Amino acid sequence: MPTSQLIAATEFCIYHNIELSFIESLQQSGLITVVVQEERIFVEENELPQLEKMVRLYHEMDINLEGIETITYLLQRMNDMQRQIAELNKRLSLYEG
């Protein structure tokens, strides 16, 4: 994977004023994926929007890791259900028209 698509976790933490242990905890919980190169932790660029949401929940709303896990799970379920509804609506429109 090219290094240009990786963000150093330490830089992310400095920018967002959080501890590196928070990112490690999210990774251990399976909420994000990190890449370790030369004993440094990196976050993939496509993970940044989700990671920034979790930082806001933790930092600004004072939600703990367990709460973030629950919120993330419920949001994922909701998105899955919305996709299913859209697919079912498409199928239904074939029979109505």
Backbone torsions as a table, in degrees:
resi	resn	phi	psi	omega
1	MET	NA	131.6	-179.6
2	PRO	-65.0	141.7	-178.1
3	THR	-65.4	-24.5	-178.5
4	SER	-63.7	-20.8	179.6
5	GLN	-94.0	6.1	-179.5
6	LEU	-112.9	139.7	177.4
7	ILE	-111.8	129.0	178.4
8	ALA	-64.1	128.1	-178.0
9	ALA	-62.3	-34.8	179.7
10	THR	-64.7	-39.2	177.6
11	GLU	-66.3	-41.6	177.3
12	PHE	-59.7	-43.9	-178.8
13	CYS	-64.9	-41.7	178.8
14	ILE	-63.1	-45.5	-178.2
15	TYR	-62.3	-39.9	-176.3
16	HIS	-97.3	2.7	177.3
17	ASN	57.0	50.3	176.7
18	ILE	-128.7	165.7	178.5
19	GLU	-85.3	149.4	177.0
20	LEU	-62.3	-28.8	-180.0
21	SER	-62.7	-27.4	177.3
22	PHE	-64.3	-45.6	178.3
23	ILE	-64.6	-40.6	177.8
24	GLU	-62.8	-38.6	178.3
25	SER	-65.9	-41.6	177.7
26	LEU	-62.8	-39.0	179.4
27	GLN	-67.6	-42.4	179.5
28	GLN	-65.1	-30.5	178.4
29	SER	-80.2	-8.7	-179.7
30	GLY	83.6	12.8	-178.4
31	LEU	-81.7	-27.9	175.8
32	ILE	-137.1	163.9	176.1
33	THR	-113.9	132.3	177.4
34	VAL	-115.9	159.4	177.6
35	VAL	-119.0	132.1	178.6
36	VAL	-108.3	121.4	176.4
37	GLN	-132.8	128.3	178.7
38	GLU	50.8	44.5	177.9
39	GLU	63.2	18.8	175.4
40	ARG	-115.5	145.5	-178.7
41	ILE	-96.2	132.7	177.5
42	PHE	-126.1	151.7	175.5
43	VAL	-113.5	135.6	178.3
44	GLU	-68.7	145.4	-176.0
45	GLU	-58.6	-36.7	-179.4
46	ASN	-71.1	-12.1	177.8
47	GLU	-87.5	-12.5	-173.9
48	LEU	-58.6	-46.6	-179.8
49	PRO	-57.1	-45.3	179.3
50	GLN	-65.6	-41.8	179.4
51	LEU	-63.8	-41.1	179.1
52	GLU	-65.6	-35.2	175.2
53	LYS	-62.1	-43.5	-179.4
54	MET	-66.1	-37.4	177.5
55	VAL	-63.7	-42.4	178.4
56	ARG	-63.7	-42.6	178.0
57	LEU	-59.9	-42.6	-176.9
58	TYR	-74.2	-48.5	-170.7
59	HIS	-81.4	-47.7	-173.7
60	GLU	-88.5	-31.8	-176.2
61	MET	-105.9	-1.9	176.8
62	ASP	57.1	43.8	177.5
63	ILE	-97.2	131.1	-177.6
64	ASN	-76.4	174.7	-175.4
65	LEU	-59.9	-40.7	179.6
66	GLU	-63.7	-39.5	177.1
67	GLY	-65.0	-40.1	178.2
68	ILE	-64.4	-40.8	177.0
69	GLU	-59.5	-45.4	-178.8
70	THR	-64.9	-46.6	-179.8
71	ILE	-61.7	-44.1	-179.9
72	THR	-62.5	-43.3	178.8
73	TYR	-61.9	-47.0	-178.2
74	LEU	-66.0	-39.5	177.3
75	LEU	-64.5	-38.7	177.7
76	GLN	-64.8	-43.4	177.6
77	ARG	-61.5	-42.3	179.5
78	MET	-62.6	-43.6	177.9
79	ASN	-63.0	-40.7	177.5
80	ASP	-62.0	-42.9	179.3
81	MET	-65.7	-38.1	177.7
82	GLN	-64.1	-39.1	176.5
83	ARG	-64.6	-41.1	178.6
84	GLN	-63.6	-42.5	179.4
85	ILE	-62.4	-43.9	178.7
86	ALA	-61.8	-41.3	178.7
87	GLU	-65.4	-43.1	178.9
88	LEU	-65.9	-37.2	177.3
89	ASN	-64.3	-38.3	177.1
90	LYS	-63.9	-43.7	178.4
91	ARG	-63.8	-41.5	-178.8
92	LEU	-64.4	-37.5	-178.9
93	SER	-65.4	-25.3	175.9
94	LEU	-65.1	-35.8	-178.3
95	TYR	-83.5	-25.4	-179.1
96	GLU	-79.6	-32.5	-173.5
97	GLY	-93.7	NA	NA
